[in-house]
Amino acid sequence: MIARGRKSRAGITLVESLLAATMLAMAVSAIIVPFSAGAKSIQEDARQTLAVGLAQDIMEEILAKPFSDPDGSDADEEGRWHWDDMADYDALVEADGEIRSFDTQLVTEPASRGMTRHAWVKSVYVSGQDTAEPSSFLRVVVEVRYQDLSVIKLTRLVYANEGVPPDGDDD
């Protein structure tokens, strides 16, 4: 006797295969998305860490210079490596790919791509100070930007006699 009305299934249908592929894609994306977000976070953390280091480096370089120009002239001070006082750093801009460390080496870390470094040094007068006299304070601002967005900004107010003992004797 032949059984009628029954079909034998030897494989899967197109609808079943599409459903299985959709479920597989959802499972794979659920696994991969956290990893890609983690990689992006690691990259941003590396950029932030580098930016802080670059800002601190240039701030320390500026603060290591004398408050006032030791020779009283800006002659023969072409370029950062010849600057001899804090005010020489005013309007410093190091563009993307041109940031240099204190020892003149170009910063080539991958996280530095897209970064720029800026510095401003401005005279500041405080309440009660005679503006006809030279300022006793400088405001030093250093900023590192990534794709023109500020990553870190350091500000320091420097007094003209900073580092000199109160009795005026510097030994």
BALUM-158567 format. One record per residue (C-alpha): residue number from 1; x negated, y negated, z. Coordinates in nm, 4 decimals, decimal comma, padded with zeros to 6 digits. Layout:
seq px py pz
NUM X Y Z
...
***
This chain:
seq px py pz
1 00,0000 00,0000 00,0000
2 -00,1172 -00,3443 -00,0858
3 -00,0848 -00,6138 00,1777
4 00,0622 -00,9257 00,0358
5 00,0534 -01,2780 00,1812
6 -00,2883 -01,2422 00,3395
7 -00,5886 -01,4148 00,2014
8 -00,9365 -01,3214 00,3074
9 -01,1721 -01,6046 00,3912
10 -01,5322 -01,5493 00,3129
11 -01,6667 -01,9094 00,3660
12 -01,5828 -02,2520 00,4986
13 -01,3757 -02,5158 00,3309
14 -01,4908 -02,8559 00,2137
15 -01,2932 -03,0263 00,4915
16 -01,4632 -02,8105 00,7551
17 -01,8079 -02,8906 00,6165
18 -01,7343 -03,2667 00,6119
19 -01,6095 -03,2484 00,9696
20 -01,9232 -03,0590 01,0777
21 -02,1506 -03,3117 00,9000
22 -01,9696 -03,6035 01,0674
23 -02,0061 -03,4462 01,4105
24 -02,3755 -03,3764 01,3473
25 -02,4348 -03,7380 01,2381
26 -02,2629 -03,8677 01,5520
27 -02,4726 -03,6408 01,7733
28 -02,7996 -03,7409 01,6044
29 -02,7213 -04,1140 01,6273
30 -02,6297 -04,0757 01,9954
31 -02,9765 -03,9299 02,0519
32 -03,1755 -04,1727 01,8313
33 -03,0174 -04,5070 01,9348
34 -03,1606 -04,5073 02,2900
35 -03,5068 -04,4263 02,1554
36 -03,5010 -04,7129 01,9046
37 -03,3750 -04,9524 02,1737
38 -03,6571 -04,8348 02,4002
39 -03,9150 -04,8912 02,1258
40 -03,7842 -05,2444 02,0681
41 -03,7989 -05,3150 02,4420
42 -04,1590 -05,1915 02,4585
43 -04,2517 -05,4183 02,1665
44 -04,0880 -05,7208 02,3325
45 -04,2647 -05,6441 02,6625
46 -04,6006 -05,6227 02,4846
47 -04,5329 -05,9575 02,3142
48 -04,4354 -06,1187 02,6474
49 -04,7460 -05,9842 02,8221
50 -04,9722 -06,1067 02,5423
51 -04,8033 -06,4496 02,5398
52 -04,8611 -06,4923 02,9146
53 -05,2269 -06,3994 02,8714
54 -05,2720 -06,6400 02,5790
55 -05,1077 -06,9232 02,7739
56 -05,3195 -06,8590 03,0834
57 -05,6391 -06,8415 02,8761
58 -05,5950 -07,1816 02,7156
59 -05,4733 -07,3367 03,0432
60 -05,7888 -07,2125 03,2193
61 -06,0036 -07,3398 02,9322
62 -05,8463 -07,6851 02,9600
63 -05,8715 -07,6961 03,3407
64 -06,2399 -07,5996 03,3235
65 -06,3147 -07,9268 03,1397
66 -06,3780 -08,2566 03,3216
67 -06,0816 -08,4872 03,3856
68 -06,2523 -08,7776 03,2050
69 -06,4782 -08,7778 02,9018
70 -06,8335 -08,7350 03,0393
71 -07,0008 -08,9318 02,7590
72 -06,7139 -09,1776 02,7159
73 -06,6856 -09,1076 02,3438
74 -06,5013 -08,8651 02,1191
75 -06,7788 -08,8825 01,8588
76 -06,9208 -08,5442 01,7507
77 -06,6248 -08,3585 01,9025
78 -06,5032 -08,2007 01,5805
79 -06,3099 -07,8878 01,6708
80 -06,2071 -07,7207 01,9924
81 -06,5497 -07,5738 02,0705
82 -06,6989 -07,9246 02,1008
83 -06,4284 -08,0829 02,3167
84 -06,5683 -08,2049 02,6466
85 -06,2676 -08,3225 02,8486
86 -05,9054 -08,2252 02,9174
87 -05,7487 -08,4999 02,7051
88 -05,9193 -08,3634 02,3927
89 -05,6698 -08,0738 02,4004
90 -05,3695 -08,3008 02,3518
91 -05,1612 -08,1840 02,0530
92 -05,3551 -07,8583 02,0104
93 -05,1738 -07,6248 01,7702
94 -05,2937 -07,2776 01,6810
95 -05,0782 -07,1343 01,4055
96 -04,9802 -06,7721 01,3469
97 -05,2971 -06,5774 01,2697
98 -05,5240 -06,8596 01,3915
99 -05,5130 -06,8079 01,7701
100 -05,8647 -06,7726 01,9070
101 -05,9860 -06,6538 02,2460
102 -06,2241 -06,8544 02,4653
103 -06,5206 -06,6803 02,2993
104 -06,4019 -06,7926 01,9495
105 -06,2793 -06,4457 01,8504
106 -05,9609 -06,4319 01,6453
107 -05,6750 -06,2611 01,8340
108 -05,5737 -05,9698 01,6108
109 -05,3434 -05,7656 01,8323
110 -05,0304 -05,6557 01,6435
111 -04,8079 -05,8185 01,9084
112 -04,9630 -06,1587 01,8229
113 -04,8096 -06,1647 01,4744
114 -04,5602 -06,4500 01,4566
115 -04,7036 -06,6275 01,7632
116 -04,8255 -06,9861 01,7834
117 -04,9940 -07,1641 02,0740
118 -04,9512 -07,5320 02,1630
119 -05,1005 -07,7611 02,4273
120 -05,0281 -08,1179 02,5360
121 -05,2260 -08,3289 02,7802
122 -05,0624 -08,6579 02,8814
123 -05,1467 -08,9249 03,1368
124 -04,8943 -08,9504 03,4181
125 -04,8391 -09,2444 03,6508
126 -04,6871 -09,1795 03,9906
127 -04,4805 -09,4148 04,1997
128 -04,6926 -09,6977 04,3382
129 -04,9800 -09,6460 04,0925
130 -05,0938 -09,9549 03,9007
131 -05,0203 -09,8910 03,5326
132 -05,2895 -10,1424 03,4365
133 -05,5466 -09,8952 03,5736
134 -05,6290 -09,5589 03,4143
135 -05,3963 -09,2824 03,5277
136 -05,5077 -09,0596 03,8141
137 -05,3009 -08,7674 03,6878
138 -05,2736 -08,5593 03,3737
139 -04,9855 -08,3287 03,2879
140 -05,1121 -08,0227 03,1018
141 -04,8490 -07,8187 02,9186
142 -04,9251 -07,4968 02,7330
143 -04,6594 -07,3140 02,5328
144 -04,6696 -06,9907 02,3360
145 -04,3949 -06,9388 02,0798
146 -04,2824 -06,6393 01,8810
147 -04,1102 -06,7228 01,5531
148 -04,0633 -07,0785 01,6820
149 -03,8877 -06,9692 02,0033
150 -04,0618 -07,0396 02,3338
151 -04,1880 -06,7227 02,5034
152 -04,3809 -06,8853 02,7894
153 -04,4465 -07,2423 02,8973
154 -04,6975 -07,3348 03,1675
155 -04,7199 -07,6828 03,3203
156 -04,9860 -07,8157 03,5544
157 -05,0300 -08,1588 03,7111
158 -05,3999 -08,2376 03,7549
159 -05,5383 -08,5045 03,9878
160 -05,8496 -08,6944 03,8776
161 -06,0442 -08,5962 04,1900
162 -05,9371 -08,2319 04,1869
163 -06,2267 -08,0098 04,2834
164 -06,4251 -08,2905 04,4525
165 -06,4513 -08,2658 04,8318
166 -06,2779 -08,5512 05,0248
167 -06,6104 -08,7065 05,1326
168 -06,7109 -08,7512 04,7676
169 -07,0105 -08,5187 04,8001
170 -06,9893 -08,2503 04,5348
171 -07,2625 -08,0206 04,6552
***
